[in-house]
Amino acid sequence: MTFTRPVAVLVLVAVAALTPLLGPAAALHGTGEAAAPGDGGTALLRTVLFAALCIPVGELFVNRLARSLPGAEISHPCTPRSWSPFAAAAGFVAALGLASIVATGNLVPDDPADIDIGGLYASRDGTLALLEVNAFLVAALCAVSRRPATQIWPLAAVVVAEALRAHPATEHSPLTGSGLTLVHLTCAALWVGGLLHALRTLRLRTGAQGAALLGRYARVAVALFAAITASGVWSSLRRMPPETILEQLTATAYGRVLLAKVLLVAVAAALAVRARRRLRRAADPLTAVAPAWAEVVALGLAVALSGLLTALPVPIRW
């Protein structure tokens, strides 16, 4: 068991890394669409950024749920070691890499001299990229401070910056698109990061209190899933009109990856339902942990596909 678990983790990390790196070529095959320069690297950096956002948001969310449990006493032995400082550091590196790409005109720089740092201040994308770099830096400092909960503010800034970046001013109704992305990304970070931290916490909290924590998370997760589904469907219909969506799901790279992501989220939802049934009906409610960990794996791959989506050409021209 001690050997199998690290190997499984390494395999999952490798798959999550290869998905954005090799995904663009596979998704674009036969579509006639042109690949953007360095799309694999961009997708990988965006995946790391999304994961770095999920981890601290989930920790803050679940720790708050744990404190609200009847008779809960938060102490160091009952709280797993925070991954937020490491996540913020990874997010900072990823945001810095993405900013360097923006600073070279959305091209992968071949030489540090190609990076125009000053030019970042002159464009909307550059300003948003700098905002994300600074926000992750501040989040890292907050995570190691005496008040780690204050990192919620720089993390919120990252979510807002991502929502604005995904919908340029030239798009039709960009504020609507940004609002949908804001809801989608926030709820996804709470779902993915929250489930991961809840399961880590259950290793230290067993019995009734552990089951109560997982049950409370599961009730909130239902609302999160509903919001993710609604915002995701609306966003997809804005980019792929109903009369063309079935064709574009198989004929465009964006549609193919979106379809794969939808299927993964559906698998995660099915695993969540199974975990919730065990939580309610099983003699030992903590048997729900097994399908919940499988749900984490499915959601992790969905995060990788989300990073890949950002590097692919949008199938509609505004």
C-alpha positions in Angstrom: 0.0 0.0 0.0 2.8 2.4 0.9 4.4 1.8 -2.5 1.3 1.7 -4.6 -0.1 5.0 -3.5 2.9 7.2 -4.5 3.0 5.4 -7.9 -0.7 6.0 -8.5 -0.2 9.7 -7.7 2.8 10.0 -10.0 0.8 8.3 -12.8 -2.1 10.7 -12.3 0.1 13.7 -12.3 1.8 12.5 -15.5 -1.6 12.0 -17.2 -2.7 15.5 -16.0 0.4 17.0 -17.4 0.4 15.2 -20.8 -3.3 16.1 -21.4 -2.7 19.8 -22.0 0.7 19.2 -23.6 -0.4 16.6 -26.2 -4.1 17.5 -26.3 -3.9 20.4 -28.9 -2.5 18.2 -31.7 -5.0 15.4 -31.0 -8.0 17.8 -30.7 -7.1 19.8 -33.9 -6.5 16.7 -36.0 -8.7 16.7 -39.1 -10.6 19.9 -38.2 -8.7 22.2 -40.6 -8.1 24.7 -37.7 -4.7 26.2 -37.2 -2.8 25.6 -33.9 -1.6 28.6 -32.0 2.2 28.8 -31.3 3.1 27.1 -28.1 -0.5 26.0 -27.4 0.7 22.9 -25.5 2.8 25.0 -23.1 0.1 27.6 -22.7 -2.5 24.9 -21.9 -0.1 23.3 -19.3 0.5 26.7 -17.6 -3.2 27.4 -17.5 -3.9 24.0 -16.0 -1.3 24.6 -13.2 -2.9 28.0 -12.6 -6.4 26.5 -12.3 -5.2 23.8 -9.9 -3.3 26.4 -7.9 -6.5 28.3 -7.5 -8.6 25.3 -6.5 -6.4 24.1 -3.7 -6.4 27.2 -1.4 -10.1 28.0 -2.2 -11.0 24.5 -1.2 -9.0 24.6 2.0 -10.7 27.9 3.1 -14.1 26.5 2.2 -13.8 23.2 4.0 -12.1 24.7 7.0 -15.0 27.0 7.4 -17.4 24.1 7.1 -15.4 22.2 9.7 -15.6 25.0 12.2 -19.4 25.2 11.8 -19.9 21.6 12.9 -21.5 21.1 16.3 -18.9 20.6 18.9 -16.0 21.0 16.5 -12.7 21.9 18.0 -10.1 22.9 15.4 -6.6 22.0 16.5 -3.4 21.2 14.6 -3.7 17.4 14.9 -7.3 17.6 13.4 -6.3 19.8 10.4 -4.1 18.5 7.6 -1.0 20.5 6.6 -2.0 23.3 4.3 -1.0 23.0 0.7 -1.9 26.7 0.0 1.7 28.1 0.1 2.9 25.5 -2.4 -0.2 26.0 -4.6 0.3 29.8 -4.6 4.0 29.4 -5.5 3.0 27.1 -8.4 0.3 29.6 -9.4 2.9 32.4 -9.3 5.3 30.5 -11.6 2.4 29.6 -14.0 1.1 33.2 -14.1 4.6 34.5 -14.7 5.0 32.1 -17.6 1.7 33.2 -19.1 2.6 36.8 -18.6 5.9 36.3 -20.5 3.9 34.8 -23.4 1.6 37.8 -23.5 4.6 40.1 -23.4 5.9 38.6 -26.6 2.7 39.0 -28.5 1.2 35.7 -27.5 4.3 33.8 -28.7 6.5 31.6 -26.7 9.7 33.6 -26.1 12.9 32.1 -27.4 15.1 34.5 -25.5 14.5 36.6 -22.4 15.4 39.7 -24.5 12.2 39.0 -26.5 10.0 39.7 -23.5 8.7 43.3 -23.4 7.8 43.7 -19.7 6.8 47.4 -20.2 4.5 46.4 -23.0 2.3 44.5 -20.5 1.0 47.8 -19.1 -0.1 49.0 -22.5 -2.6 46.2 -23.2 -5.7 44.8 -21.5 -4.3 41.2 -21.6 -1.0 42.3 -20.2 -2.6 44.2 -17.3 -4.7 41.1 -16.4 -1.6 38.9 -16.7 0.3 41.2 -14.3 -2.6 41.2 -11.9 -2.6 37.4 -11.7 1.2 37.3 -11.1 0.9 39.9 -8.2 -2.3 38.2 -6.8 -0.6 34.8 -6.5 2.4 36.5 -4.9 0.2 38.2 -2.3 -1.7 34.9 -1.8 1.5 33.1 -1.0 2.4 35.7 1.6 -1.1 35.5 3.1 -0.9 31.7 3.2 2.2 31.8 5.4 1.0 34.7 7.6 -0.9 34.5 10.9 -4.1 35.1 9.0 -4.2 32.7 6.1 -7.9 33.4 5.5 -6.9 36.8 4.0 -5.7 35.0 0.9 -9.3 34.9 -0.3 -8.9 38.4 -1.6 -6.0 37.9 -3.9 -7.5 34.6 -5.0 -10.8 36.4 -5.8 -8.7 38.9 -7.9 -7.3 35.9 -9.9 -10.9 34.6 -10.6 -12.0 38.1 -11.8 -8.9 38.5 -14.0 -9.5 35.0 -15.6 -13.2 35.9 -16.2 -12.2 39.2 -17.9 -9.3 37.6 -19.9 -11.6 34.9 -21.3 -14.0 37.4 -22.8 -12.2 40.3 -24.7 -14.0 43.6 -25.4 -14.5 42.6 -29.0 -16.8 39.7 -28.0 -20.5 40.1 -28.1 -21.8 41.0 -24.6 -18.4 40.5 -22.9 -19.7 41.3 -19.5 -22.3 38.5 -19.7 -19.5 36.0 -20.7 -17.3 37.3 -17.9 -20.1 36.9 -15.4 -20.7 33.3 -16.5 -17.0 32.5 -16.3 -16.8 34.1 -12.8 -19.6 31.8 -11.5 -18.3 28.7 -13.3 -14.7 29.1 -12.1 -15.7 30.0 -8.5 -18.0 27.0 -8.1 -15.6 24.7 -9.8 -12.8 25.7 -7.5 -15.0 25.2 -4.5 -16.1 21.8 -5.8 -12.7 20.4 -6.8 -10.6 22.0 -4.1 -13.2 21.5 -1.4 -13.6 17.8 -2.1 -9.8 17.2 -2.1 -9.4 19.0 1.3 -12.4 17.3 2.8 -11.0 13.9 2.0 -7.6 14.9 3.4 -9.3 16.1 6.6 -11.1 12.8 6.9 -7.8 11.1 7.4 -7.5 12.9 10.7 -11.2 13.1 11.6 -12.9 9.7 11.7 -16.3 8.6 13.0 -19.3 10.8 13.3 -17.5 14.1 12.9 -15.8 13.0 9.7 -19.1 11.7 8.3 -20.8 15.0 9.3 -18.1 17.0 7.5 -18.4 15.0 4.3 -22.2 15.2 4.5 -22.2 19.0 4.9 -19.8 19.3 2.0 -22.0 17.0 -0.1 -25.1 19.2 0.5 -23.2 22.3 -0.7 -21.7 20.4 -3.6 -25.2 19.9 -5.1 -25.7 23.6 -5.4 -22.2 24.0 -6.8 -22.9 21.4 -9.4 -26.2 23.1 -10.4 -24.4 26.4 -10.8 -21.5 24.8 -12.8 -23.9 23.1 -15.1 -26.1 26.1 -15.7 -23.2 28.5 -16.4 -21.4 26.0 -18.5 -24.4 25.3 -20.7 -25.1 29.0 -21.1 -21.5 29.7 -22.0 -21.4 26.9 -24.5 -24.6 28.1 -26.2 -23.1 31.6 -26.5 -20.1 30.2 -28.4 -21.8 27.4 -30.3 -25.4 28.2 -31.3 -28.0 25.4 -30.8 -28.4 24.7 -34.5 -24.6 24.0 -34.9 -23.6 22.6 -31.5 -24.0 18.9 -32.3 -21.7 19.3 -35.4 -19.2 21.5 -33.6 -18.8 19.0 -30.7 -17.2 16.6 -33.2 -15.9 18.9 -36.0 -14.0 21.5 -34.0 -11.1 21.1 -31.5 -12.9 23.2 -28.9 -16.0 21.1 -29.3 -14.2 17.8 -28.9 -12.4 18.9 -25.8 -15.6 20.4 -24.4 -17.4 17.1 -25.0 -14.7 15.2 -23.2 -14.9 17.6 -20.3 -18.7 17.2 -20.1 -18.3 13.4 -20.0 -15.7 13.6 -17.3 -17.9 15.9 -15.2 -20.8 13.5 -15.7 -18.7 10.7 -14.4 -17.7 12.8 -11.4 -21.4 13.6 -10.8 -22.2 9.9 -10.9 -19.5 9.1 -8.4 -20.7 11.9 -6.2 -24.2 10.4 -6.2 -22.8 7.0 -5.3 -20.8 8.5 -2.5 -23.8 10.4 -1.1 -25.9 7.2 -1.1 -23.2 5.4 0.9 -23.0 8.3 3.2 -26.7 8.1 3.9 -27.4 4.3 3.8 -24.2 2.4 4.6 -23.6 1.0 8.0 -20.3 2.8 7.9 -20.8 6.2 6.2 -17.1 6.6 5.6 -17.2 3.9 2.9 -18.2 6.9 0.8 -14.6 7.9 0.8 -13.6 5.4 -2.0 -16.0 6.8 -4.7 -15.2 10.3 -3.5 -11.5 9.8 -4.2 -12.4 8.5 -7.7 -14.4 11.7 -8.1 -11.3 13.8 -7.3 -9.4 12.0 -10.0 -12.2 12.7 -12.6 -12.3 16.3 -11.5 -8.6 16.6 -11.7 -8.6 15.5 -15.4 -11.5 17.9 -16.0 -9.3 20.7 -14.7 -6.6 19.6 -17.2 -9.1 19.7 -20.0 -10.2 23.2 -18.9 -6.6 24.4 -19.3 -6.5 22.8 -22.7 -9.7 24.6 -23.8 -8.2 28.0 -23.2 -5.4 27.2 -25.7 -7.7 26.1 -28.5 -9.4 28.4 -31.1 -13.0 29.3 -30.2 -15.3 27.8 -32.8 -17.4 30.9 -33.3 -16.3 34.2 -34.8 -17.8 37.3 -33.2 
